[in-house]
């Protein structure tokens, strides 16, 4: 951890304090992977980190405050999703490759950050603007890039002029997010993970280009 890290009362934390704070966050992250968010208590996080609740409260106002720290950090990693679209073609075989890599990267991001994303989705659904902004920060990383891609195709006459690029991009990203958060559920429908990716990529490609992919 770099830069100035402050305690709840505004003091600058030293190197040892920063390490303790990070350990608390790491333990909280691990607990969210195996326990419902509402069941995670300060005393349990502190005990797992080998410290006291009083120490936890030096760095975070409550569990929710610590979760927001994890969510903000996760959202910064979400910016990398734009790299899946930067300078990429949506024409021909290259376009089909772009669609597949976008889907693959999106699903992988959700799997990697599944625990904290579940909490973010819960908070956003309950109307907490802090969690909503974090969720939108992640989705916007892809939506804005996808909007530009569709608009470019439209300007070249490859996409119908009546299409609203932002509406299509937003719908596709919302679909990706919904599917990504429900990956395990597809097995109950008899859909294997290996089958999910190409079929989801097909929907994305059709949505962006209005054409069947060249494989």
C-alpha positions in Angstrom: 0.0 0.0 0.0 1.4 3.4 -1.0 0.5 7.0 -0.2 -1.0 8.4 3.0 -3.4 6.1 4.8 -5.4 7.8 7.6 -7.2 6.4 10.6 -10.9 7.2 11.3 -9.8 10.1 13.5 -7.6 11.6 10.8 -4.2 10.5 11.9 -1.7 9.3 9.3 -1.1 5.6 9.7 2.5 4.4 9.8 3.9 1.4 8.0 2.8 -1.0 10.7 -0.6 0.5 10.8 -1.0 0.3 7.0 0.0 -3.4 7.2 -2.6 -4.0 9.9 -5.3 -2.2 7.9 -4.5 -4.2 4.8 -4.6 -7.5 6.7 -8.1 -6.6 8.0 -9.2 -5.9 4.4 -7.7 -9.2 3.2 -9.4 -11.1 6.0 -12.7 -9.4 5.3 -12.4 -10.3 1.6 -11.8 -13.9 2.4 -14.7 -14.0 4.8 -17.1 -12.5 2.2 -16.2 -15.5 -0.1 -17.5 -18.0 2.4 -20.1 -16.1 4.5 -23.2 -14.0 3.7 -22.4 -10.3 4.0 -24.9 -9.6 6.7 -23.3 -12.3 8.9 -19.8 -10.8 8.9 -19.2 -9.0 12.2 -16.3 -6.7 13.2 -15.3 -9.0 16.0 -15.0 -12.0 13.6 -12.9 -10.0 11.1 -10.6 -8.7 13.9 -10.2 -12.2 15.4 -9.3 -13.6 12.0 -6.7 -10.9 11.5 -5.2 -11.6 14.9 -6.2 -8.2 16.3 -9.0 -6.5 18.3 -12.3 -4.8 17.3 -10.8 -1.6 18.7 -8.0 -1.8 16.2 -10.6 -2.4 13.4 -12.4 0.7 14.4 -9.2 2.7 14.2 -9.3 2.2 10.4 -13.0 1.7 9.5 -16.2 3.0 10.9 -17.9 -0.4 10.4 -17.9 -3.5 8.2 -19.8 -1.6 5.5 -17.1 1.0 5.4 -14.4 -1.6 5.0 -16.5 -3.3 2.3 -16.7 0.0 0.4 -12.9 0.2 0.5 -12.7 -3.3 -1.1 -15.3 -2.3 -3.7 -13.5 0.9 -4.6 -10.2 -1.1 -5.1 -12.0 -3.7 -7.2 -13.6 -1.0 -9.4 -10.2 0.4 -10.3 -9.3 -3.0 -11.7 -12.5 -2.9 -13.7 -11.1 -0.1 -15.8 -8.9 -2.8 -17.4 -12.0 -4.1 -19.1 -11.8 -1.2 -21.6 -8.6 -2.8 -22.9 -10.7 -5.7 -24.2 -12.2 -3.2 -26.7 -9.5 -0.5 -27.3 -8.4 -0.5 -31.0 -10.3 -3.7 -31.7 -12.1 -4.5 -34.9 -15.7 -5.7 -35.1 -15.5 -6.8 -38.8 -15.2 -10.4 -40.0 -13.2 -12.9 -38.1 -11.4 -10.2 -36.1 -14.8 -9.0 -34.9 -15.8 -12.5 -33.8 -12.5 -12.7 -31.9 -13.2 -9.4 -30.2 -16.7 -10.6 -29.1 -15.2 -13.8 -27.7 -12.4 -12.1 -25.8 -14.8 -9.5 -24.4 -17.1 -12.2 -23.0 -14.1 -14.2 -21.7 -12.6 -11.2 -19.9 -16.0 -10.1 -18.5 -16.8 -13.5 -17.1 -13.3 -13.9 -15.7 -13.5 -10.5 -13.9 -16.8 -11.5 -12.3 -15.4 -14.8 -11.2 -12.3 -13.2 -9.7 -14.3 -10.6 -7.8 -17.5 -12.6 -7.2 -17.7 -12.1 -3.4 -17.4 -8.3 -3.4 -19.5 -7.9 -6.5 -22.4 -9.7 -4.8 -22.2 -7.2 -2.0 -22.0 -4.3 -4.5 -25.1 -5.6 -6.4 -27.0 -6.0 -3.1 -26.2 -2.5 -1.9 -27.0 -1.0 -5.3 -30.3 -2.9 -5.4 -31.2 -1.6 -2.0 -30.7 2.0 -3.2 -27.3 2.7 -1.6 -25.8 5.4 -3.9 -22.3 4.5 -2.9 -22.6 1.0 -4.1 -24.6 2.1 -7.2 -21.8 4.4 -8.2 -19.2 1.7 -7.9 -21.3 -0.7 -9.9 -21.8 1.9 -12.7 -18.1 2.7 -12.7 -17.4 -0.9 -13.6 -20.1 -1.2 -16.2 -19.4 2.2 -17.7 -15.8 1.0 -18.4 -17.3 -1.4 -21.0 -20.5 0.5 -22.0 -18.7 3.6 -23.1 -16.2 1.7 -25.2 -18.9 -0.5 -26.7 -21.0 2.6 -27.5 -18.1 4.1 -29.4 -17.6 0.9 -31.4 -21.2 0.7 -32.4 -21.3 4.4 -33.3 -18.2 3.9 -35.5 -19.8 1.0 -37.4 -22.9 3.1 -37.8 -20.9 6.0 -39.3 -19.6 3.6 -41.9 -23.0 2.3 -42.8 -22.5 -1.1 -41.2 -25.2 -0.6 -38.5 -28.7 0.7 -39.2 -29.0 4.5 -38.8 -32.0 4.2 -36.4 -30.0 2.2 -33.8 -29.1 4.1 -30.6 -25.5 3.0 -29.9 -25.7 3.8 -26.2 -29.0 1.9 -25.8 -27.6 -1.2 -27.5 -24.3 -1.0 -25.6 -26.1 -0.6 -22.3 -28.4 -3.5 -22.9 -25.5 -5.8 -23.9 -23.4 -4.9 -20.9 -26.4 -5.3 -18.6 -26.9 -8.8 -20.1 -23.2 -9.6 -19.6 -23.4 -8.5 -16.0 -26.5 -10.5 -15.3 -25.1 -13.7 -17.0 -21.7 -13.2 -15.2 -23.3 -13.1 -11.8 -25.4 -16.2 -12.6 -22.6 -18.4 -14.1 -23.1 -21.2 -11.7 -26.8 -21.3 -12.3 -26.4 -22.2 -15.9 -25.3 -25.7 -14.9 -28.8 -26.4 -13.6 -30.1 -25.7 -17.1 -27.7 -28.2 -18.5 -25.3 -25.6 -19.9 -21.6 -26.2 -19.5 -19.2 -23.3 -19.0 -17.5 -24.1 -22.3 -20.9 -23.8 -24.0 -21.9 -20.6 -22.3 -19.0 -18.4 -23.6 -19.4 -18.9 -27.4 -23.2 -18.5 -27.2 -22.9 -15.4 -25.2 -20.3 -14.1 -27.6 -22.7 -14.7 -30.4 -25.4 -12.6 -28.8 -22.8 -9.8 -28.2 -21.6 -10.0 -31.8 -25.1 -9.9 -33.3 -26.0 -7.0 -31.0 -23.0 -4.9 -32.0 -22.8 -5.7 -35.7 -26.3 -6.9 -36.7 -24.6 -9.7 -38.6 -23.8 -13.3 -38.2 -20.1 -13.8 -37.2 -17.5 -15.0 -39.7 -15.8 -17.9 -37.8 
